[in-house]
Structures are given as structure tokens and as C-alpha cells.
Amino acid sequence: MKWKFKIPSIPRWGKIAAAICAAGILSVLFVAVHSNRVIAACRKRTFSETDKVPVREVGLLLGAAKTARSGKANEYFLKRVETAAKLYHAGKIRHILISGDNGRKDYDEPTDMKNALLELNVPEKAMTLDHAGFRTLDSVVRARAVFDCSEITIISQQFHIERAIYLAEKHGIDAIGFAAPEPPYKWLVKRNHEREKYARVAAWLDVNILCRKPKFYGPKVPLNQ
């Protein structure tokens, strides 16, 4: 006796659902690949050698936590602060706009960075604090919308700068970046670079699809006053 196996036919609704799922997956892949490629192209506007970076009036120092979750000093914080001080003392920037998260009373990235810069002999009058830099988008957009900066040097690590420059260009800001050194821990660098892939997708969506704005604006406080 021979057994015959008959492939069941797929109902019409099943075919439609499969097509929708396939289209959704392809759309997600397209956005992921496209956003990472577009933002990576901003690398050409970054510098890592002090003598080669152009002079700009304002350096936008992007915030980071002073301490890591382990309770130890955060290398990203230290390297960014040291880089900002180096650029200031070399005359490559004349004023530092420190933008970071101050969403809780016990957490204040801008003030922590200011205090660290004071220890590196950067005068207080050369610093302005933006306590509403909750996200990179907020920090970048507020640099122009609130502090009237149309031309900036962004200071952070290389992978972060590329995304910040992309956001700046999309909001009409002439931005270049100066890369602070990466921490000496390969596992930490690898983890943050992986996270950055998703952050770039989010940034692309924020600009091109969601049209997301900073959480707060407030009155203008031009740095040239």
C-alpha cells in the first residue's frame, strides 16, 4: 500500500500574513543597514589629532556618568573631560558647552564634568552647563535652539560623535568632532559599539520618521552674550 503525502494548501489570509511579515522584516533590515551606513559616513568630519582640528568658538562636550555601575571611575567620562581640556588649552575651542543628564537630584553629569574641568585648569567663565541634555538629540538640538551655536566641535568617543554629527547636520548645525580615546577594556568597547548600532537606527528614525524634539527648550541663552 502506498502512502500519498499531500501538501496542505495555504489559505489566502495566511499568504497575506506571510507577505506582510516578510515586508516588515525587509523594512527593518533596510532601516538598520541604511541608518548605520549613513551615520558612519560622518566619520570624515571627525579628528583625533589636536594640530589638525580647525579652531571653533564652542566645543560641545557630551555628558557621561562620573562613575560606572561597578562604582569605579567611568573611563568614558574621564577621557572626554581630558580631551575637552586639551582642546581648550591648545586654543582649538574657546568655550565649552557641557550638556548632559540632570534628571535626578543625585545625578548631575554637567556639574560633575565642570568640576573635573576646573581641576584641569579650565576657568569657570569658559564653561556653560546645559542640564537638559537627556539624550544626544537633546544636547545637539539645544546647542542651536537654546544656546545659539550654529558651528560646534563635538567632543566624545568616535562612535558617538558620528551619530551626534549626523543629528547636528540634520538640524542645520555645522559640526565637526574630536574623538576622545576609548577605554582600555576591549569587552566594554565591544559592548558599547554593539549598542551604538541600535542607537543609530533610533537616531535615523527620530530624524526621518518620528521628527522627535528635545524634551525641553526654554528661553534662548546665547553664548556670545
Secondary structure as GFF3:
##gff-version 3
##sequence-region A 1 225
A	DSSP	alpha_helix	12	40	.	.	.	ID=ss1
A	DSSP	three_ten_helix	41	45	.	.	.	ID=ss2
A	DSSP	beta_strand	46	47	.	.	.	ID=ss3
A	DSSP	three_ten_helix	50	52	.	.	.	ID=ss4
A	DSSP	beta_strand	56	62	.	.	.	ID=ss5
A	DSSP	alpha_helix	75	89	.	.	.	ID=ss6
A	DSSP	beta_strand	93	99	.	.	.	ID=ss7
A	DSSP	alpha_helix	109	119	.	.	.	ID=ss8
A	DSSP	three_ten_helix	124	126	.	.	.	ID=ss9
A	DSSP	beta_strand	127	130	.	.	.	ID=ss10
A	DSSP	alpha_helix	136	145	.	.	.	ID=ss11
A	DSSP	beta_strand	151	157	.	.	.	ID=ss12
A	DSSP	alpha_helix	158	170	.	.	.	ID=ss13
A	DSSP	beta_strand	174	180	.	.	.	ID=ss14
A	DSSP	alpha_helix	186	205	.	.	.	ID=ss15
A	DSSP	pi_helix	206	210	.	.	.	ID=ss16
###
